[in-house]
Amino acid sequence: MATVHLRIGDLVWGKLGRYPPWPGKIVSPPKDLKKPRGKKCHFVKFFGTEDHAWIKVEQLKPYHAHKDEMIKINKGKRFQQAVDAVEEFLKKAKGKEQNSDSKGESKGKKPNKPLKILDEDDEDLSALKDPSEKDLTDSDPEPSALERLGPGPGSAFKWESSVVKDDPHFHHFLLSQSEKASTVEPISKRLKIIEEDTGSTSIQAADSTAINGSITPTDKRIGFLGLGLMGSGVVSNLLKMGHVVTVWNRTAEKCDLFIQEGARLGRTPAEVASMCDITFSCVSDPKAARDLVLGPSGVLQGIRPGKCYVEMSTVDPETITELSQVITSRGGRFLEAPVAGSQQLSNDGMLVIVAAGDRTVYEDCSSCFQAMGKTSFFLGEAGNAARMMLILNMVQGSFMATIAEGLTLAQATGQSQQTFLDILSQGQMASTFVDQKCQNILQGNFKPDYYLKHIQKDLRLAISMGDSANHPTPMAAAANEVYKRAKALDQSDNDISAVYRAYIH
């Protein structure tokens, strides 16, 4: 197979995992961003997004040589917008080139040398410029060295391609939301430390960089147990950002997709824990969390001195205390790190991580937390994160039940549910959560983004925690009864918004 030589400034099609080829440009990586170990790769900035990523050479094709091919196999609004952005970019570059040539000829000067396309993300611009040329900006680009490259060696590449519709499932690769700032500062410089009256410490990452690829992955081997709604998105982002990940799931078939994306397969939880430096788990409830650690071929059998175990499941503080004790009794290090969010936020790398336990494990997990979330907090001793997460989910579950009650009361009194939502969305309670959940209810779409059975479990655990603290939780208790009725109506595996159906049956 002939080799295609690519360099900084070249326009390319880049492909990552199961996601569609996307137009981009090879740029210089930030100076403190290490190149992933293994095969040769280039750092690519993608058009129409704020995303950057390391892409293996064999997953890159010259832009012009394969443009027609890519347009035929890829569909969708975002894809077309990206292609339009490339064409606009080239149009401006051509105009700039013509102006420069005409000026050079009128003054009797020789034409300018071909320039590579530079970008504000390129760190060492001086190494790429001719000394006689002016600085370039995004609005003043130059053409790529591959701009007129015709079909040739690049045609020998083979990608498994299919028509890709404009759906959200590949957005955690493209992640085109621009609200996450591009930042390449070391994690130690991007942490805001807040001392609270309680004596616990919250460490908040200023912004996750999962969206733009500027994460230096830890060299520690990562294990992940549980590939459900939340775990699947987390593992995808860990792999995307260059982490070495070994996966296990009770239903083994769920591992196949991640194996194709570069993950390794563990046969049992014990094997994963023994093979990896840091093992994460994310399962459904306290019983599943205990069984994973204490059961046959469980995590505990693979724990050795220095091994780290991170429990991401939302469980009660008592379960966390028990797991922490058994892990540390074997010389292991323990951290709890439940997450606030949903399947979509997990896919997008926008979770909020609430951690507690061994502070050194929290620090060791910094690149992992950056890959999977936008913010992380450290709350001190083990059990505090479980308490905080149950309170957060208690509030979310109660709020969702109240919104469903309002929608059904509007209908019962002859009011427009859409008008109710429109008014709500213009007031103080306006939020993406309210808008998405209400729209899904009105459309009859209860595809799970967060399982109803899990929010009911969290409400139950929060009420029990309130009882232990001798603190009343009447609102949560009322909401819990509504969710229990929804479960009785066979809504357990639907989204939490399906609590609406408890009011109409």
C-alpha positions in Angstrom: 0.0 0.0 0.0 1.4 3.4 -1.0 2.0 5.8 1.8 0.3 9.2 1.9 2.6 11.8 3.5 0.7 14.3 5.6 1.9 17.3 7.4 0.8 20.3 9.5 -1.6 22.4 7.5 -3.1 19.6 5.3 -6.8 19.3 5.0 -8.0 15.7 5.7 -10.8 13.4 6.5 -10.4 12.0 10.0 -12.1 8.9 11.4 -12.3 7.8 15.0 -13.9 4.5 16.1 -17.4 4.0 14.8 -18.0 7.6 14.1 -18.2 9.0 10.5 -15.3 10.5 8.7 -15.2 14.3 9.3 -13.3 17.1 7.6 -10.5 18.6 9.5 -7.0 20.1 9.3 -3.7 18.9 10.8 -2.4 21.4 13.3 0.3 21.6 15.9 -0.7 20.1 19.2 -0.4 22.2 22.4 3.2 21.9 23.8 2.1 20.1 27.0 -0.1 17.6 25.2 1.6 14.2 24.8 1.1 12.2 21.7 -0.7 8.8 22.5 1.6 5.8 22.7 1.7 3.3 19.8 1.0 4.0 16.2 1.8 7.3 14.4 -0.9 9.9 14.5 -1.6 13.6 13.8 -3.4 16.2 15.8 -6.5 17.3 13.9 -8.9 20.2 14.3 -12.3 19.5 12.9 -14.4 21.9 10.9 -17.8 23.0 12.1 -16.9 22.0 15.7 -14.7 23.0 18.6 -13.2 19.5 18.6 -9.6 18.4 18.4 -8.3 14.8 18.6 -5.3 12.6 17.9 -6.1 10.6 14.8 -4.0 7.6 13.7 -2.4 8.0 10.3 -4.3 5.1 8.8 -7.5 6.8 9.7 -6.7 10.0 7.8 -7.3 10.7 4.1 -6.5 13.7 2.0 -9.5 16.0 1.8 -9.9 16.7 -2.0 -9.0 13.2 -3.1 -11.9 11.7 -1.2 -14.4 14.6 -1.0 -17.0 13.1 -3.4 -16.7 9.7 -1.7 -17.3 11.1 1.8 -20.2 13.3 0.7 -22.0 10.2 -0.8 -21.7 8.1 2.3 -22.3 10.7 5.0 -25.6 12.6 5.5 -26.9 15.0 8.0 -27.1 18.7 8.7 -24.0 19.0 10.9 -21.9 17.1 8.4 -23.0 19.4 5.5 -22.3 22.4 7.7 -18.8 21.1 8.2 -18.2 20.6 4.5 -19.6 24.1 3.8 -17.1 25.5 6.4 -14.2 23.8 4.5 -15.4 25.2 1.2 -15.7 28.7 2.6 -12.3 28.4 4.1 -10.8 27.4 0.7 -12.7 30.2 -1.0 -11.1 32.8 1.3 -7.7 31.1 0.9 -7.9 31.3 -2.9 -8.9 34.9 -2.8 -6.0 35.6 -0.5 -3.6 33.8 -2.8 -4.8 35.7 -5.9 -4.4 39.0 -4.1 -0.9 38.1 -3.0 0.2 37.0 -6.4 -1.1 40.2 -8.1 0.6 42.4 -5.6 3.9 40.5 -6.1 3.7 40.8 -9.9 2.9 44.5 -9.9 5.9 45.3 -7.7 8.2 43.0 -9.7 8.5 40.6 -6.8 8.6 36.9 -7.1 5.4 35.0 -6.0 5.1 34.0 -2.4 6.1 30.5 -1.4 3.3 28.0 -0.8 2.1 28.3 2.8 0.6 25.7 5.1 -2.7 26.5 6.7 -2.0 27.9 10.2 -4.5 28.3 13.0 -4.7 30.1 16.3 -4.3 26.7 18.0 -0.8 26.2 16.4 1.7 26.7 19.1 5.0 27.1 17.2 3.9 29.3 14.3 7.3 30.7 13.5 8.5 27.2 12.4 5.8 27.1 9.8 6.1 30.6 8.3 8.3 32.2 5.7 10.2 35.1 7.5 9.0 37.6 4.9 5.3 36.9 5.5 2.8 38.6 7.7 1.0 36.8 10.6 -2.0 34.9 9.5 -5.4 34.8 11.2 -8.5 32.6 10.9 -10.0 35.2 8.6 -6.9 35.3 6.4 -6.0 31.7 5.6 -3.7 30.2 3.0 -4.4 27.0 0.9 -3.3 23.6 2.0 -0.5 21.8 0.4 -2.9 19.0 -0.4 -5.6 21.3 -1.8 -5.1 20.1 -5.4 -4.1 16.5 -4.6 -6.1 14.2 -7.0 -7.1 10.6 -6.5 -4.0 8.5 -5.9 -2.3 6.7 -3.0 -5.1 7.8 -0.7 -7.5 5.7 -2.6 -5.9 2.6 -1.2 -7.3 3.2 2.2 -10.4 1.3 3.2 -12.9 2.5 5.8 -16.0 0.7 6.8 -18.6 3.4 6.1 -22.3 3.7 6.1 -24.8 6.5 5.8 -24.8 8.4 9.1 -27.9 10.4 9.9 -28.0 13.6 11.9 -28.5 11.9 15.3 -27.0 12.6 18.7 -25.1 9.3 19.0 -22.0 10.5 17.3 -22.0 13.9 19.0 -19.8 12.8 21.8 -17.1 12.4 19.2 -17.8 15.8 17.5 -19.1 17.5 20.7 -19.8 20.7 18.9 -21.1 22.7 21.9 -18.8 25.7 22.2 -19.5 26.5 25.9 -16.5 24.4 27.0 -13.5 26.7 26.7 -10.4 25.3 25.0 -7.7 25.1 27.7 -4.5 23.2 27.8 -3.2 24.3 31.3 -2.0 21.5 33.6 -4.8 20.1 35.8 -3.1 21.7 38.9 -3.6 25.1 37.4 -7.2 24.5 36.4 -8.5 23.5 39.8 -10.4 25.9 42.0 -10.2 24.9 45.7 -12.9 26.0 48.1 -12.7 25.4 51.8 -16.1 24.9 53.3 -17.3 25.4 56.8 -17.8 21.6 57.1 -14.0 21.1 56.8 -14.4 19.2 53.5 -12.8 20.5 50.4 -14.4 20.9 47.0 -12.1 20.8 44.1 -13.8 22.1 40.9 -12.2 21.8 37.5 -12.6 25.1 35.7 -13.7 23.3 32.5 -13.4 19.8 31.2 -11.4 19.6 28.0 -13.0 16.4 26.7 -14.7 18.5 24.1 -11.5 19.6 22.4 -9.2 16.7 22.9 -6.6 18.6 25.0 -6.3 16.0 27.7 -3.0 14.2 28.6 -4.2 10.7 29.5 -2.8 9.1 32.6 -0.3 6.3 32.0 -2.1 4.2 34.5 -4.1 1.2 33.3 -7.8 1.8 33.7 -10.5 -0.8 34.3 -14.2 -0.2 33.9 -17.0 -2.5 35.2 -20.6 -1.8 34.0 -21.6 -0.6 30.6 -25.1 0.7 31.2 -26.6 4.0 30.2 -24.0 6.0 32.1 -21.0 3.6 31.9 -21.0 3.3 28.1 -20.6 7.0 27.5 -17.9 7.2 30.1 -15.9 4.4 28.5 -16.2 5.9 25.1 -14.8 9.2 26.3 -12.0 7.5 28.2 -11.0 5.7 25.0 -11.4 8.8 22.8 -9.0 10.7 25.0 -6.3 8.0 24.8 -6.7 6.1 28.0 -5.8 2.4 28.1 -9.1 0.7 29.2 -10.1 -2.8 30.1 -13.8 -3.4 30.3 -16.2 -6.0 31.8 -20.0 -6.2 31.8 -22.4 -8.8 33.2 -23.9 -9.0 29.6 -20.7 -9.7 27.7 -22.1 -8.6 24.3 -22.1 -5.0 25.4 -18.3 -5.1 25.5 -18.0 -5.9 21.8 -18.3 -2.3 20.5 -15.7 -1.0 22.9 -13.3 -3.8 22.0 -13.6 -2.6 18.4 -12.7 0.9 19.6 -9.5 -0.3 21.3 -10.6 -1.5 24.7 -9.3 -4.7 26.2 -11.6 -7.4 27.6 -11.6 -8.6 31.2 -13.1 -12.0 31.9 -14.2 -11.3 35.5 -14.2 -8.3 37.8 -11.3 -9.9 39.7 -9.2 -10.1 36.6 -9.9 -6.5 35.7 -8.9 -5.3 39.2 -5.7 -7.4 39.1 -4.7 -6.2 35.6 -5.4 -2.5 36.1 -4.1 0.3 38.3 -7.5 2.0 38.7 -10.8 0.2 38.4 -14.1 2.1 38.1 -17.5 0.6 38.5 -20.9 1.9 37.7 -23.9 -0.4 38.4 -27.5 0.0 39.3 -28.0 -0.3 43.1 -26.4 -1.2 46.4 -26.9 -4.9 46.0 -25.2 -4.9 42.5 -22.3 -2.8 43.9 -21.7 -5.2 46.8 -22.0 -8.3 44.6 -19.5 -6.9 42.2 -16.9 -6.5 44.9 -17.7 -9.3 47.3 -19.2 -12.0 45.0 -17.6 -14.9 43.2 -14.6 -13.7 41.1 -15.4 -10.2 42.5 -13.2 -7.2 42.6 -11.9 -7.9 46.1 -10.1 -11.0 44.8 -8.1 -8.9 42.4 -7.2 -6.2 44.9 -3.5 -6.0 45.9 -1.6 -3.3 47.8 -1.7 0.0 45.9 -4.6 -1.0 43.6 -7.3 1.7 43.3 -11.1 1.1 43.2 -13.5 3.9 42.3 -17.2 3.3 43.0 -19.3 5.5 40.7 -22.7 3.9 41.4 -25.3 6.0 43.3 -25.7 4.0 46.5 -26.3 4.7 50.3 -23.4 5.8 52.6 -23.5 2.5 54.5 -22.7 0.6 51.3 -19.8 3.0 50.6 -18.4 2.5 54.1 -18.5 -1.3 53.8 -16.8 -1.3 50.4 -14.2 1.2 51.5 -13.3 -1.0 54.5 -13.0 -4.2 52.6 -10.9 -2.6 49.8 -8.5 -0.9 52.2 -8.2 -4.1 54.3 -6.5 -5.7 51.3 -4.1 -2.7 50.9 -6.2 -1.1 48.2 -7.1 2.5 47.9 -10.8 3.6 47.7 -12.7 6.5 46.2 -16.4 7.0 45.6 -17.3 9.1 42.6 -21.0 9.1 41.7 -22.0 11.3 38.9 -24.8 13.7 38.3 -26.2 13.6 34.7 -27.9 11.5 32.1 -27.0 9.2 29.2 -26.7 12.2 26.9 -24.5 14.1 29.3 -22.4 11.0 29.7 -22.0 10.6 26.0 -21.1 14.3 25.7 -18.5 14.1 28.5 -20.5 16.7 30.5 -21.1 14.8 33.8 -20.6 16.3 37.2 -18.4 14.1 39.4 -18.9 14.1 43.1 -16.0 12.3 44.9 -14.9 11.4 48.4 -12.4 9.1 50.0 -8.7 8.8 49.3 -7.6 12.2 48.0 -4.6 10.7 46.2 -6.8 8.5 44.1 -8.9 11.5 43.2 -5.8 13.2 42.0 -4.7 10.1 40.1 -8.0 10.1 38.3 -7.8 13.7 37.1 -7.4 12.9 33.4 -10.3 10.4 33.6 -12.6 12.9 35.3 -11.7 15.5 32.7 -12.6 13.0 29.9 -15.9 12.1 31.3 -17.1 15.3 33.0 -17.2 19.1 33.0 -16.6 19.5 36.7 -15.5 17.4 39.7 -15.8 18.0 43.4 -13.9 16.3 46.3 -16.0 16.2 49.5 -13.7 14.7 52.1 -14.2 11.3 53.7 -15.9 8.3 52.1 -19.7 8.5 52.4 -20.0 12.2 51.8 -20.3 11.9 48.0 -23.1 9.3 48.5 -25.0 11.6 50.8 -24.6 14.6 48.4 -25.7 12.6 45.4 -28.8 11.2 47.1 -29.8 14.7 48.0 -29.2 15.9 44.5 -31.3 13.1 43.0 -34.0 13.5 45.6 -34.4 17.1 44.5 -34.3 16.1 40.8 -36.9 13.3 41.2 -39.2 15.5 43.3 -39.0 18.3 40.8 -39.7 16.0 37.8 -42.8 14.6 39.6 -44.0 18.2 40.3 -43.5 19.2 36.6 -45.6 16.1 35.5 -48.2 17.0 38.0 -48.4 20.6 36.6 -48.7 19.3 33.0 -51.6 17.0 33.9 -53.3 19.6 36.0 -53.1 22.0 33.1 -54.8 19.4 30.9 -57.4 18.6 33.5 -58.4 22.3 33.8 -58.6 22.9 30.0 -55.2 24.7 29.7 -52.8 24.1 26.9 -49.8 22.0 28.0 -47.6 23.6 25.3 -48.5 27.1 26.6 -47.7 25.9 30.1 -44.3 24.8 28.9 -43.8 28.0 26.9 -44.5 30.2 29.9 -42.4 28.0 32.2 -39.5 28.3 29.8 -39.5 32.1 29.9 -39.5 32.3 33.7 -37.1 31.7 36.5 -37.4 27.9 36.3 -36.3 27.8 32.7 -33.7 25.1 32.0 -32.6 22.6 29.4 -33.8 19.9 31.8 -37.4 21.3 32.0 -37.6 21.9 28.2 -36.3 18.5 27.2 -38.4 16.5 29.6 -41.6 18.4 28.9 -41.1 18.2 25.2 -40.5 14.5 25.4 -43.7 14.1 27.5 -45.8 16.0 25.0 -44.3 13.9 22.2 -44.9 10.6 24.1 -41.2 9.9 24.0 -40.0 8.1 27.1 -36.8 6.6 25.8 -34.6 6.3 28.9 -32.0 9.0 29.5 -32.1 8.2 33.2 -34.1 5.1 34.3 -37.3 5.8 36.3 -36.5 2.8 38.5 -33.2 4.3 39.4 -34.6 7.7 40.5 -37.2 5.9 42.6 -34.3 3.9 44.2 -32.5 7.2 44.9 -35.6 8.7 46.5 -36.0 5.6 48.7 -32.4 5.8 49.8 -32.7 9.6 50.5 -35.8 9.1 52.6 -34.0 6.4 54.6 -31.0 8.7 55.0 -33.4 11.4 56.3 -34.8 9.0 58.8 -31.3 8.1 60.1 -30.6 11.8 60.6 -34.0 12.4 62.2 -34.8 14.9 59.4 -38.2 15.0 57.7 -38.5 14.5 53.9 -42.2 14.8 53.2 -41.8 16.1 49.7 -39.5 13.3 48.7 -41.9 10.8 50.3 -44.8 12.1 48.3 -42.8 12.0 45.1 -41.6 8.5 45.9 -45.2 7.2 46.0 -45.9 8.7 42.6 -42.8 6.9 41.1 -43.9 3.7 42.8 -47.2 3.9 41.0 -45.4 4.6 37.7 -43.4 1.4 38.3 -46.5 -0.5 38.9 -47.7 0.7 35.5 -44.6 -0.9 34.0 -42.6 2.3 33.5 -39.5 1.1 35.4 -37.3 0.9 32.3 -38.5 4.2 30.8 -37.1 7.6 31.4 -37.9 9.5 34.7 -40.3 11.7 32.7 -42.6 8.6 32.4 -43.7 9.5 36.0 -46.2 11.6 34.0 -48.1 8.4 33.2 -48.8 7.9 36.9 -51.1 10.9 36.8 -53.1 9.9 33.7 -53.9 6.2 34.5 
